[in-house]
Amino acid sequence: MFSPLSVILVVVVYIALLFGLAQWGEQRTRRGQPFNSATLYALSLGVYFTTWTFYGSIGFATQSGLLYLGIYAGSLLSVFFWHLTLRRMIAVKETFRITSIADLISTRYRRSQRIAALVTLIAFLGLLPYISLQLEAVVRSFRLITIEEADGIHWTSSGLLITLMMVMFTILFGVRRLDPTERHQGMMLALAAECVVKLVAFLILGGFITWYFFDGPTDVYQQIQINGFHHLIGLGGDDAGIQWLTLIVLSFVGVQLLPRQFHVAVVENVSPRHLGRALWMFPLYTLLITAFVVPIAAAGMILGLPEARADYFMLMVPQALGQPLLALLAFIGGFSAASGMVIITTMTLATMVSNHLLLPVCEKFENLRWMRTWLLQVRWVLVALILFGSFALARLLSDTHMLVAVGLISFVAALQLAPATFIGLFWSRGNSMGAFLGMLVGFALWGWTLIIPAWVDEGWVSASLLSDGPLGIEWLRPEMLFGLDLPQVPHAVFWSLLANILFYLLGSWFYHPQKQERTLTTEFLYTTRALRTQEKTRPTGLNAYIELAPKLVEAEQLLKRYLGEEKSQHSVNRIADDLQVYDKSHISVVELMEFHRMLEQVLAGSIGAASAHTAIEESIRYTDRERSDLTAIYSHIVNELQGSYRFHPDKAQEPHSHSFEALDDLQNQLERLQLKVDQQKNQIEQLELRLEQRYQEIFDYRVEAQRLRHENETLRQQLLQEPQQEG
């Protein structure tokens, strides 16, 4: 056993080392030497493996044997689809300055603030218990290696201290800057280091138990048979098939759409080529960090450790074998698994809550608008509120769930984002009404089938609700909805996912979106085909009659609300410089439209695409001449395009009422034209190739014909000479 002070000192030193590593990474980035490493990117994906893996898988194995592998089989299966899903999301992120999973979904569906807010609520309510799980695991493991008999958790001192350290850790590593789309090179370096630490700790502990306590894998199997622990190597007992399928579906979605995974895999991605290394490193990492679960579970059961505390066999087995240093190493590994998840999840939740819940409220109420210029500090406060709220929830729900049960509740919540995301990446008919209805109904069924039964177990809701249903309606019972008798989690997954998809399809089928949404959908789906740069070809040769200075002031005033004076001025000057209009006194209409598009992208990096779009719409004004000139340019280009190519009838409609959006229509027309031109170029190249082949065939034919004529002439001469020789 260790004294609490010594363990805290070890944790402080460990955090200090990580902070130093992160600072070094940040300094390298500022010197123009960033870590654009595919290996670093692949390792950081290991944030998927939390204390649920490090501790909880062992407890799961003691209950259900090899069923714990289902949660990793799904994540491995998803790797085969990353080229279709993650790569498309990375392409969208590069073009639309996506900051979170809420931003991605709202951008796909007309930048809807309502959808962004719903996604944020789903993520927040679904993941708050998951953060509580991590804090509970750290506090419990701290008590286990510092106090000999720890029947309960002493939250007052150690719990508050560890939570406070997590708050500082998250702010220092994850919320140091306002723009979450800027690469957090230092944070990613520290995160990769944590992923290495927890993997090494797991391998050392697993290897020690397998070859010290046991005599290798063969002996592990024999001891399991001798001691009658056959269920450890079973597939899960009753209902194993539906349980396996459920875990595979949940992990398939979770490894891509959990907010922390989306941030690491998409937002922090430097190059889509890095996915190539992740395609083999992530499966290898998964196999290594799950390889010794059964030996550790078997060792704990053979040693007679209480199965009620099987989640912490990773700590208790080394202690029982008289190896305190290995127990301390296991604690550091578990702390790494928890802190990595807490940092990224809390950072992304704080970003989503500030962008999609607080900002819309601040815009509506005059006396709250001062918060817009303190957005970074607001996120710091949100980090503290989220973590201390999770701490309070963990204390409230202490000793009520095993780690895996709480984790699965969060996974089912994240599952509700899947139809709107995955179907929306491929199906152009999917629209905002379908996405909103699907997620709303699916989330409501998540709460009804999983949260209500949990409240009944706690005694907060009458048990008659489970036996008789609401108002005596038995077919609405939370655990047997419509009479379907399944285990709790598969039951919740089946009904919530089915209803989500059904309402998504029905809403998309019967609701006809406005042209603005159809245009954005076209651009969104076009972007998913390949990564494109932010620069777009602009029409030139237009009259430059618009004064630039007032437009710069207008843009700077808008950015000041959210970014502060210094950064606003720098951002506006950078946009003007990128457009090569900084030294001009007047600009053209199209240059003005492009300026506002780039302004929206800068703003989206800080407050999200949906909020940025709303801010631009409400704050940017155009004169009658600017609006009419843009309409004329739009109509002229559309007519020219229609004169050469056939488009759908709705493509020739008038531009949007908001003039700056008309450039979107022009660019979409040009992009479709460019796509057709590219296709025709390919056809021309193929025809030229066939023509060359034909020329070659004709040439070969002529050569062969000439050769035959020559041979024929030679033969004729020989035939004529033979009679003369005979005569």
Backbone hydrogen bonds, N-H to C=O, Kabsch-Sander energy under -0.5 kcal/mol:
donor,donor_aa,acceptor,acceptor_aa,energy
2,F,145,I,-2.5
7,V,3,S,-1.9
8,I,4,P,-2.5
9,L,5,L,-2.2
10,V,6,S,-2.0
11,V,7,V,-2.4
12,V,8,I,-2.7
13,V,9,L,-2.4
14,Y,10,V,-2.4
15,I,11,V,-2.7
16,A,12,V,-2.5
17,L,13,V,-2.3
18,L,14,Y,-2.1
19,F,15,I,-2.8
20,G,16,A,-2.5
21,L,17,L,-2.3
22,A,18,L,-2.6
23,Q,19,F,-2.7
24,W,20,G,-2.3
25,G,21,L,-2.1
26,E,22,A,-2.4
27,Q,23,Q,-2.5
28,R,24,W,-2.2
29,T,25,G,-1.8
30,R,26,E,-2.4
31,R,27,Q,-1.7
32,G,29,T,-1.7
33,Q,28,R,-3.2
36,N,34,P,-1.4
37,S,35,F,-1.4
41,Y,37,S,-1.8
42,A,38,A,-2.6
43,L,39,T,-2.6
44,S,40,L,-2.1
45,L,41,Y,-0.9
45,L,42,A,-0.5
46,G,43,L,-2.2
47,V,44,S,-1.8
48,Y,45,L,-1.7
49,F,46,G,-1.9
50,T,48,Y,-0.9
53,T,50,T,-1.1
54,F,50,T,-2.6
55,Y,51,T,-2.7
56,G,51,T,-2.3
57,S,52,W,-0.9
57,S,53,T,-0.5
58,I,55,Y,-0.9
59,G,55,Y,-1.1
60,F,56,G,-2.6
61,A,57,S,-2.3
62,T,58,I,-1.8
63,Q,59,G,-0.9
63,Q,60,F,-0.6
64,S,60,F,-3.2
65,G,61,A,-2.1
66,L,234,G,-2.9
67,L,64,S,-1.4
68,Y,65,G,-1.1
69,L,66,L,-1.9
70,G,67,L,-2.0
71,I,68,Y,-0.9
72,Y,69,L,-1.1
73,A,69,L,-2.3
74,G,70,G,-1.7
76,L,72,Y,-2.1
77,L,73,A,-2.2
78,S,74,G,-1.9
79,V,75,S,-0.8
79,V,76,L,-0.6
80,F,76,L,-0.6
80,F,77,L,-1.1
81,F,78,S,-1.9
82,W,79,V,-1.2
84,L,81,F,-1.0
85,T,81,F,-2.1
87,R,82,W,-2.3
89,M,85,T,-2.3
90,I,86,L,-2.5
91,A,87,R,-1.9
92,V,88,R,-2.1
93,K,89,M,-2.4
94,E,90,I,-2.1
95,T,91,A,-1.4
96,F,92,V,-2.9
97,R,93,K,-1.2
98,I,93,K,-0.8
104,L,100,S,-2.0
105,I,101,I,-2.2
106,S,102,A,-2.3
107,T,103,D,-2.2
108,R,104,L,-2.0
109,Y,105,I,-1.4
110,R,108,R,-0.7
111,R,106,S,-1.7
112,S,106,S,-1.1
112,S,109,Y,-1.5
116,A,112,S,-2.1
117,A,113,Q,-2.5
118,L,114,R,-2.0
119,V,115,I,-2.6
120,T,116,A,-2.1
121,L,117,A,-2.4
122,I,118,L,-2.5
123,A,119,V,-2.6
124,F,120,T,-2.9
125,L,121,L,-2.7
126,G,122,I,-2.0
127,L,123,A,-2.2
128,L,124,F,-1.7
131,I,127,L,-2.3
132,S,128,L,-2.1
133,L,129,P,-2.0
134,Q,130,Y,-1.5
135,L,131,I,-2.2
136,E,132,S,-2.8
137,A,133,L,-2.4
138,V,134,Q,-2.3
139,V,135,L,-2.6
140,R,136,E,-2.8
141,S,137,A,-2.4
142,F,138,V,-2.2
143,R,139,V,-2.3
144,L,140,R,-2.3
145,I,141,S,-1.5
146,T,142,F,-0.6
146,T,143,R,-0.6
147,I,143,R,-2.3
150,A,148,E,-0.6
151,D,149,E,-0.6
155,W,153,I,-1.0
159,G,154,H,-0.7
160,L,155,W,-1.2
161,L,157,S,-2.4
162,I,158,S,-2.6
163,T,159,G,-2.3
164,L,160,L,-2.5
165,M,161,L,-2.2
166,M,162,I,-2.0
167,V,163,T,-2.2
168,M,164,L,-2.3
169,F,165,M,-2.6
170,T,166,M,-2.7
171,I,167,V,-2.3
172,L,168,M,-2.7
173,F,169,F,-2.1
174,G,170,T,-3.0
175,V,170,T,-1.1
175,V,171,I,-0.6
181,T,605,G,-0.7
182,E,179,D,-1.4
185,Q,183,R,-1.4
188,M,184,H,-2.8
189,L,185,Q,-2.1
190,A,186,G,-2.4
191,L,187,M,-2.7
192,A,188,M,-2.5
193,A,189,L,-2.0
194,E,190,A,-2.2
195,C,191,L,-2.2
196,V,192,A,-1.9
197,V,193,A,-2.5
198,K,194,E,-2.5
199,L,195,C,-1.5
200,V,196,V,-2.8
201,A,197,V,-2.7
202,F,198,K,-2.0
203,L,199,L,-2.5
204,I,200,V,-2.6
205,L,201,A,-2.4
206,G,202,F,-2.9
207,G,203,L,-2.8
208,F,204,I,-2.5
209,I,205,L,-2.4
210,T,206,G,-2.3
211,W,207,G,-2.3
212,Y,208,F,-1.9
213,F,208,F,-0.9
214,F,209,I,-2.1
216,G,210,T,-2.7
220,V,216,G,-1.8
221,Y,217,P,-2.0
222,Q,218,T,-2.2
223,Q,219,D,-2.9
224,I,220,V,-2.0
225,Q,221,Y,-1.9
226,I,222,Q,-2.8
227,N,223,Q,-2.4
228,G,225,Q,-0.7
229,F,224,I,-2.1
230,H,228,G,-0.7
232,L,229,F,-1.6
233,I,230,H,-1.4
234,G,231,H,-1.2
240,A,237,G,-1.3
243,Q,239,D,-2.0
244,W,240,A,-2.8
245,L,241,G,-2.2
246,T,242,I,-2.1
247,L,243,Q,-2.4
248,I,244,W,-2.4
249,V,245,L,-2.3
250,L,246,T,-2.5
251,S,247,L,-2.4
252,F,248,I,-2.2
253,V,249,V,-1.8
254,G,250,L,-2.9
255,V,251,S,-2.1
256,Q,253,V,-1.5
257,L,253,V,-2.7
258,L,254,G,-1.9
261,Q,258,L,-0.6
262,F,258,L,-2.7
263,H,259,P,-2.2
264,V,260,R,-2.2
265,A,261,Q,-2.9
266,V,262,F,-2.4
267,V,262,F,-1.4
268,E,263,H,-2.5
269,N,266,V,-1.0
274,H,271,S,-1.8
275,L,272,P,-1.3
276,G,273,R,-1.5
277,R,274,H,-0.6
278,A,274,H,-1.7
279,L,275,L,-1.7
280,W,277,R,-1.3
281,M,277,R,-2.4
282,F,278,A,-1.8
284,L,280,W,-1.5
285,Y,281,M,-2.7
286,T,282,F,-2.4
287,L,283,P,-2.3
288,L,284,L,-2.2
289,I,285,Y,-2.4
290,T,286,T,-0.6
290,T,287,L,-0.5
291,A,288,L,-0.8
293,V,290,T,-0.9
296,I,292,F,-1.8
297,A,293,V,-2.4
298,A,294,V,-2.9
299,A,295,P,-2.3
300,G,296,I,-2.1
301,M,297,A,-1.9
302,I,298,A,-2.5
303,L,299,A,-2.2
304,G,301,M,-0.8
305,L,300,G,-2.3
309,R,306,P,-1.6
310,A,307,E,-1.8
312,Y,309,R,-1.8
313,F,310,A,-1.8
315,L,312,Y,-1.2
316,M,312,Y,-2.4
317,V,313,F,-2.5
319,Q,315,L,-1.3
320,A,316,M,-2.5
321,L,317,V,-1.7
322,G,319,Q,-1.5
323,Q,318,P,-3.1
327,A,323,Q,-1.6
328,L,324,P,-2.4
329,L,325,L,-2.2
330,A,326,L,-2.3
331,F,327,A,-2.1
332,I,328,L,-2.2
333,G,329,L,-2.3
334,G,330,A,-2.5
335,F,331,F,-2.7
336,S,332,I,-2.3
337,A,333,G,-2.2
338,A,334,G,-2.2
339,S,335,F,-3.0
340,G,336,S,-2.1
341,M,337,A,-1.1
342,V,338,A,-2.6
343,I,339,S,-2.8
344,I,340,G,-1.8
345,T,341,M,-2.5
346,T,342,V,-2.3
347,M,343,I,-2.1
348,T,344,I,-2.5
349,L,345,T,-2.6
350,A,346,T,-2.6
351,T,347,M,-2.0
352,M,348,T,-2.5
353,V,349,L,-2.9
354,S,350,A,-2.1
355,N,351,T,-2.4
356,H,352,M,-2.8
357,L,353,V,-1.7
358,L,353,V,-2.5
359,L,354,S,-2.0
361,V,357,L,-0.9
362,C,358,L,-2.7
363,E,359,L,-2.3
364,K,360,P,-1.1
365,F,361,V,-1.6
366,E,364,K,-0.6
368,L,365,F,-1.6
369,R,366,E,-1.3
371,M,368,L,-1.6
372,R,369,R,-1.6
373,T,370,W,-0.9
374,W,371,M,-1.1
375,L,372,R,-0.8
378,V,374,W,-2.4
379,R,375,L,-2.0
380,W,376,L,-1.7
381,V,377,Q,-2.1
382,L,378,V,-2.4
383,V,379,R,-2.4
384,A,380,W,-2.0
385,L,381,V,-2.7
386,I,382,L,-3.1
387,L,383,V,-2.4
388,F,384,A,-2.7
389,G,385,L,-2.2
390,S,386,I,-2.2
391,F,387,L,-2.2
392,A,388,F,-2.2
393,L,389,G,-2.2
394,A,390,S,-2.7
395,R,391,F,-2.2
396,L,392,A,-2.1
397,L,393,L,-2.6
398,S,395,R,-0.7
400,T,397,L,-1.6
406,V,402,M,-1.5
407,G,403,L,-2.1
408,L,404,V,-2.4
409,I,405,A,-1.4
410,S,406,V,-1.5
411,F,407,G,-2.0
412,V,408,L,-2.3
413,A,409,I,-1.5
414,A,410,S,-2.2
415,L,411,F,-1.6
416,Q,412,V,-0.6
416,Q,413,A,-1.3
417,L,414,A,-1.7
418,A,415,L,-1.6
421,T,417,L,-1.6
422,F,418,A,-2.8
423,I,418,A,-0.6
423,I,419,P,-1.5
424,G,419,P,-0.7
425,L,421,T,-1.2
426,F,423,I,-1.4
427,W,423,I,-3.1
428,S,426,F,-0.7
430,G,427,W,-0.8
435,A,431,N,-2.3
436,F,432,S,-2.5
437,L,433,M,-2.5
438,G,434,G,-2.5
439,M,435,A,-2.3
440,L,436,F,-2.4
441,V,437,L,-2.6
442,G,438,G,-2.5
443,F,439,M,-2.5
444,A,440,L,-2.1
445,L,441,V,-2.2
446,W,442,G,-1.9
447,G,443,F,-2.2
448,W,444,A,-2.1
449,T,445,L,-2.7
450,L,446,W,-1.7
451,I,446,W,-0.9
452,I,447,G,-2.2
454,A,450,L,-1.2
455,W,451,I,-2.4
456,V,452,I,-2.3
457,D,453,P,-2.3
458,E,454,A,-1.5
459,G,455,W,-0.6
459,G,456,V,-1.2
460,W,455,W,-2.4
461,V,455,W,-0.9
465,L,462,S,-1.4
466,L,463,A,-1.1
467,S,463,A,-1.3
468,D,464,S,-3.2
469,G,464,S,-0.9
469,G,465,L,-0.6
472,G,469,G,-1.6
473,I,470,P,-2.0
474,E,472,G,-1.1
476,L,473,I,-1.6
477,R,474,E,-1.8
480,M,477,R,-1.2
482,F,475,W,-3.7
483,G,480,M,-2.0
484,L,481,L,-1.9
485,D,483,G,-0.5
486,L,479,E,-0.5
486,L,484,L,-0.9
491,H,487,P,-2.6
492,A,488,Q,-2.3
493,V,489,V,-2.8
494,F,490,P,-2.6
495,W,491,H,-2.0
496,S,492,A,-2.2
497,L,493,V,-2.1
498,L,494,F,-2.2
499,A,495,W,-2.5
500,N,496,S,-2.1
501,I,497,L,-2.6
502,L,498,L,-2.5
503,F,499,A,-2.6
504,Y,500,N,-2.0
505,L,501,I,-2.5
506,L,502,L,-2.5
507,G,503,F,-2.6
508,S,504,Y,-2.1
509,W,505,L,-1.8
510,F,506,L,-2.4
511,Y,507,G,-1.8
518,R,514,Q,-2.0
519,T,515,K,-2.9
520,L,516,Q,-2.1
521,T,517,E,-2.4
522,T,518,R,-2.2
523,E,519,T,-2.2
524,F,520,L,-2.8
525,L,521,T,-2.7
526,Y,522,T,-2.1
527,T,523,E,-2.2
528,T,524,F,-1.3
529,R,526,Y,-1.2
530,A,527,T,-1.0
545,Y,543,N,-1.1
545,Y,587,I,-0.6
546,I,587,I,-2.2
547,E,545,Y,-0.5
548,L,585,S,-2.5
551,K,547,E,-0.7
552,L,548,L,-2.2
553,V,549,A,-2.2
554,E,550,P,-2.6
555,A,551,K,-2.4
556,E,552,L,-2.6
557,Q,553,V,-2.6
558,L,554,E,-1.8
559,L,555,A,-2.4
560,K,556,E,-2.1
561,R,557,Q,-0.8
561,R,558,L,-0.9
562,Y,559,L,-1.7
563,L,559,L,-3.2
564,G,560,K,-0.8
568,S,564,G,-1.8
569,Q,565,E,-2.3
570,H,566,E,-2.1
571,S,567,K,-2.5
572,V,568,S,-2.5
573,N,569,Q,-2.3
574,R,570,H,-2.1
575,I,571,S,-2.2
576,A,572,V,-2.4
577,D,573,N,-2.2
578,D,574,R,-2.6
579,L,575,I,-2.1
580,Q,577,D,-1.1
581,V,576,A,-2.5
582,Y,576,A,-0.8
584,K,581,V,-1.6
587,I,546,I,-2.6
592,L,588,S,-2.0
593,M,589,V,-2.4
594,E,590,V,-2.5
595,F,591,E,-2.3
596,H,592,L,-2.1
597,R,593,M,-2.0
598,M,594,E,-2.4
599,L,595,F,-2.0
600,E,596,H,-2.2
601,Q,597,R,-1.8
602,V,598,M,-2.1
603,L,599,L,-2.3
604,A,600,E,-2.4
605,G,601,Q,-1.3
606,S,603,L,-1.3
607,I,603,L,-2.4
608,G,604,A,-1.8
612,A,608,G,-2.3
613,H,609,A,-2.4
614,T,610,A,-2.0
615,A,611,S,-2.5
616,I,612,A,-2.5
617,E,613,H,-2.2
618,E,614,T,-2.1
619,S,615,A,-1.7
620,I,616,I,-2.3
627,R,623,T,-2.3
628,S,624,D,-2.7
629,D,625,R,-2.8
630,L,626,E,-2.0
631,T,627,R,-2.0
632,A,628,S,-2.3
633,I,629,D,-2.6
634,Y,630,L,-2.6
635,S,631,T,-2.6
636,H,632,A,-2.5
637,I,633,I,-2.4
638,V,634,Y,-2.5
639,N,635,S,-2.5
640,E,636,H,-2.2
641,L,637,I,-2.6
642,Q,638,V,-2.8
643,G,639,N,-1.7
644,S,640,E,-0.9
644,S,641,L,-0.8
645,Y,641,L,-2.9
647,F,645,Y,-0.6
651,K,648,H,-1.8
652,A,649,P,-1.4
653,Q,650,D,-1.1
659,S,657,S,-0.7
661,E,658,H,-1.5
662,A,659,S,-1.9
663,L,659,S,-0.5
663,L,660,F,-0.5
664,D,661,E,-0.9
665,D,661,E,-1.1
666,L,662,A,-2.2
667,Q,663,L,-2.7
668,N,664,D,-2.5
669,Q,665,D,-2.4
670,L,666,L,-2.6
671,E,667,Q,-2.7
672,R,668,N,-2.3
673,L,669,Q,-2.4
674,Q,670,L,-3.1
675,L,671,E,-2.5
676,K,672,R,-2.2
677,V,673,L,-2.8
678,D,674,Q,-2.9
679,Q,675,L,-2.3
680,Q,676,K,-2.6
681,K,677,V,-2.7
682,N,678,D,-2.3
683,Q,679,Q,-2.2
684,I,680,Q,-3.0
685,E,681,K,-2.8
686,Q,682,N,-2.3
687,L,683,Q,-2.5
688,E,684,I,-3.1
689,L,685,E,-2.4
690,R,686,Q,-2.5
691,L,687,L,-2.8
692,E,688,E,-2.7
693,Q,689,L,-2.4
694,R,690,R,-2.4
695,Y,691,L,-2.9
696,Q,692,E,-2.7
697,E,693,Q,-2.5
698,I,694,R,-2.8
699,F,695,Y,-2.9
700,D,696,Q,-3.0
701,Y,697,E,-2.6
702,R,698,I,-2.7
703,V,699,F,-2.7
704,E,700,D,-2.6
705,A,701,Y,-2.8
706,Q,702,R,-2.8
707,R,703,V,-2.4
708,L,704,E,-2.5
709,R,705,A,-2.7
710,H,706,Q,-2.5
711,E,707,R,-2.6
712,N,708,L,-2.9
713,E,709,R,-2.8
714,T,710,H,-2.4
715,L,711,E,-2.5
716,R,712,N,-2.2
717,Q,713,E,-2.3
718,Q,714,T,-2.1
719,L,715,L,-2.2
720,L,716,R,-2.1
721,Q,717,Q,-1.9
722,E,718,Q,-1.4
724,Q,720,L,-0.8
725,Q,721,Q,-1.9
726,E,722,E,-1.8
727,G,723,P,-2.1
